[in-house]
Amino acid sequence: MENLTPRAIVAELDKYVIGQAEAKRALAVALRNRYRRAQLPERLRDDVSPKNILLIGPTGVGKTELARRLAKLVDAPFVKVEATKFTEAGYVGRDVESIVQDLVEAGIHLVHERRLNEVTAKAEGLATDRLVTYVCRQLDRKAPKRRARPAAAAASAAVSAVAGAPVAPAADADASAAFQLAGVGSLAADPSEPSPRQRRRVTAMLAKRELEDLVVEIEVEAEVEHVGTVLEFGAGMSATEMTESFNELVQTFSATPRKRSRAVAVRDARRILMREEAQKLIDYEDLLEEAVRRVEESGVVFVDELDKIAGPKVEIGADVSGAGVQRDLLPIVEGSTVTTRFGPVKTDFVLFVAAGSFYQAKPSDLIPELQGRFPLRVELSGLAESDLKRILLEPETSLLKQYQALLGTEGVTLEFTPDAVDELARFTALLNQRTENIGARRLHTVVERVLSELSFEATERSGERVVVDGAYVRDRLTGVVADEDLSRYIL
């Protein structure tokens, strides 16, 4: 975060979201203030609270995309939720406190990934050591059979030759030959303890990836799997929570660590053992403490569709008022201690960013207490034809680049002329004016309509170069736009 300056944040967002400079600057400053607060003396730090942001703008102008890109950019616990998914306390459904639960889980995942990267090298060494032991045991079990195999194979070959039938190679002939050439087929004095010579030779072969297809039997920690369907209907708990609770319950009554054997190829065994060794090296109590601390100090929550629960008569379901959800949000946004399955979590310094189109309701329709919790308000402007053109051209993963890459997999070279881009933007803006204005989202349907025939025939046109120009676009869209009844179905 130290190198993530406001200008750098805006520059990164510019790669994916066109326009909306004011919203980008507000988000960049809010994120940078998290770092600035962390540098303050402790006596002053506790009095500096984040300034929550409310993004206001029509649909399809980039509010959700800003949140999605922000999540990939920030090195902090981040969760995106929709206000319409929650119900008032006391009713069946998710209550708003589950936001904090999700945020802590995001923090745990973030810290866990970092810890895994830190122990990767050590875990790889431990996993290789275990894998060598399993491979040597496998060799010792097969050694007697290999001694008898040459005579049996010769007899079988002789019979096959007499009968005129082809000789079938042994399933593991390549692996057996590799072992015999390496001289590792000899039995150790103690089958459970491979000799140093065996270990050195097997280690060298594993390093050269010569035994990747060999099937070995390994021992791994047994886990309770696939119980999600059984525990799916637990009230107040998700399937994941119930599965984890059930695992903990089983482990409580286990007198010894539960192990199970698996027969897998060496390439899969290496991955499984490395993951298991890495988990053993991680201190989960310390991990949980750090995750909760990061959530409390730098967590970010993006609440989308806030306008859908605004207004005096808004109802999400039977007798479940939007105002009730707003009241439940108040203490969390203001700052309180929420009890989660990971322990108590304070939300005093969690940054909340809310967004809504507010085309039916107004920000003033929110209950006054919640309005005060979002002191910074940023209005996002609607998209003009010039903005739509930039959206088609400038982002690193623009829609046109996506279609070029998709059809490129079929061997079709797709090119768009400048007048084709102009026509796509013009027709999209025209449809937004005549019907509901859904912003950049309409570009998806317009471009798909233009390229639908080519997408269908792409497998038959491999090796061709297709140029889409203005006339190509007009031929496929003029009739649709002219027919107002039909154009309403072009989302």
Summary of the structure (lengths in Angstrom):
residues: 491
radius of gyration: 30.9
end to end distance: 39.8
largest distance: 95.8
contacts: 1428
relative contact order: 0.14
helix: 56%
strand: 13%
